[in-house]
Structure formats: C-alpha cells, structure tokens
Amino acid sequence: MLESVLGHTVMRKIKCPKCGKETQFAGNEFRPFCSERCKLLDLGAWADGEYAVPADPESLSSEDLAQIEAALEKKGE
C-alpha cells in the first residue's frame, strides 16, 4: 500500500503480529507476518490450541447439549 507524505511516495510498514518486527505491507507474500517462519509459527499456535475463540458454554441448554451429543454419536457410527 503506497501513501503520499509531503509529496513523496512511501511504502506503508506494519508490525509483524508474531515477532513485532516492522515489515513492508505491499509486496510481502507473508503479510501480515514478516516472514514464512512467523507465519508458520502462528499457524502452529492455532493448531496446538494456544489461541481460541471465546465461548460461553453455560449459554447452551441441556437440549442443545443432547442434540450435539446425538450428532457426535451418529457421526462416530
């Protein structure tokens, strides 16, 4: 992404969400990461369950839980 500052065209820089290193946004095949290494480390963290989407299990009714259990049992057959 190019921005114009005081008549000069500059490349926009962002911070890598994994290591914090500044990297160019435009032309970076690994964006928003600075490198393939940071991209893969982040993917591995998701796969290992280090990140999770918050959920409130108490918001499920007993009927909801029974339907989920039934679907899992059916899938396991």
C-alpha positions in Angstrom: 0.0 0.0 0.0 1.5 3.3 -1.1 0.9 6.5 0.8 1.9 10.0 -0.2 3.6 12.0 2.6 4.8 15.6 1.8 4.7 14.8 -1.9 6.9 11.7 -1.6 5.6 8.2 -2.1 6.4 5.9 0.8 5.8 2.2 1.4 3.5 1.5 4.4 5.1 -0.5 7.1 3.3 -2.7 9.6 4.4 -4.7 12.7 4.5 -8.5 12.4 1.8 -9.8 14.8 4.2 -12.7 15.8 7.6 -11.0 16.5 6.8 -7.3 16.3 9.4 -6.6 13.5 8.5 -3.8 11.1 7.9 -5.1 7.6 6.5 -3.6 4.3 2.9 -4.3 3.7 2.9 -4.1 -0.1 4.6 -6.9 -2.0 5.0 -9.0 1.2 3.8 -12.5 0.4 3.6 -13.4 4.1 1.7 -10.4 5.3 0.7 -9.6 7.9 3.7 -11.5 9.0 7.3 -10.5 8.3 8.4 -14.0 7.1 7.3 -17.5 6.4 8.8 -18.6 9.8 6.5 -16.2 11.7 3.5 -17.3 9.5 4.1 -21.0 10.3 4.8 -20.3 14.0 1.4 -18.6 14.2 -0.3 -21.4 12.3 1.2 -23.9 14.7 0.0 -22.0 17.7 -3.6 -22.2 16.3 -3.2 -25.9 15.6 -1.9 -26.5 19.1 -4.9 -24.7 20.6 -2.9 -21.8 22.0 -5.4 -19.5 20.6 -9.2 -19.9 21.0 -12.3 -18.1 20.2 -14.1 -17.3 23.5 -17.3 -19.1 24.1 -19.8 -19.3 26.9 -20.6 -23.0 27.4 -23.2 -22.1 30.0 -25.3 -20.5 27.3 -26.1 -23.9 25.8 -29.3 -25.5 27.1 -29.5 -29.2 28.1 -31.5 -29.7 24.9 -28.7 -28.2 22.8 -26.1 -30.4 24.5 -28.3 -33.5 23.9 -28.5 -32.7 20.2 -24.7 -32.2 20.0 -24.1 -35.5 21.7 -26.5 -37.3 19.5 -24.9 -35.8 16.4 -21.4 -36.9 17.6 -22.6 -40.4 18.4 -24.2 -40.7 14.9 -21.0 -39.4 13.3 -18.9 -42.0 15.2 -21.0 -44.9 13.9 
